[in-house]
Amino acid sequence: MIREEITAYVPWNEQEEKDKALILRFLDRNPDAFYRENALAHMTASAWVVNPARNKVLMVYHKLYNSWSWTGGHADGERDLLAVALREVREETGVCHLRPLSEEIFSLEVLTVDGHEKRNEYVSSHLHLNVTYLIEADERDTLQICEAENSGVRWFTPEGALAASTEPWFVKRIYGKLVEKMKHFFA
């Protein structure tokens, strides 16, 4: 089902067009693409979380990247990537009142992950073949840090989220795109 959703997805820009083609090729050639045991690349899901007024986005301070970032995680065999995105928001922020603003894909991207230590074991550099969903959360929910992954959870204005991230490529290619798409989605 997710392959069909990715196939039907209309890319927003050249980055999404090229990344969509790469993701589809990888899925066709790698039956283990939904498992992180595929050390070269694997499927992940992220959430661009907005409040009901649509004037704030929810970000976490990610320990691995030392930057404010969106929520997300590995598919780990799950092919319902919307469910993965929702699970990750709950785990990483403590927010429990969530709803997808659409069950359709909001964004596609291929993300590079530098080699790092996880649970005292080295993880080689690899790619995340990522599907992003637009999720609404109640900003009155109590925010809770996920000690294993982040050291902060906070609501930002969309522009504030861009300014808070210390990852230039993400700001330009991903978060900037999501802010722009959000404006069109809610227009």
Secondary structure, DSSP 8 states (H G I E B T S, - for coil): -HHHHHHH---SSHHHHHHHHHHHHHHHH-TTTTSTTSSSEEEEEEEEEE-TTSS-EEEEEETTTTEEE-EEEE-TT---HHHHHHHHHHHHH----EEES-SS--EEEEEEE--EEETTEEE--EEEEEEEEEEEE-TTS-----TTTEEEEEEE-HHHHHHH---HHIIIIIIHHHHHHHHHHT-
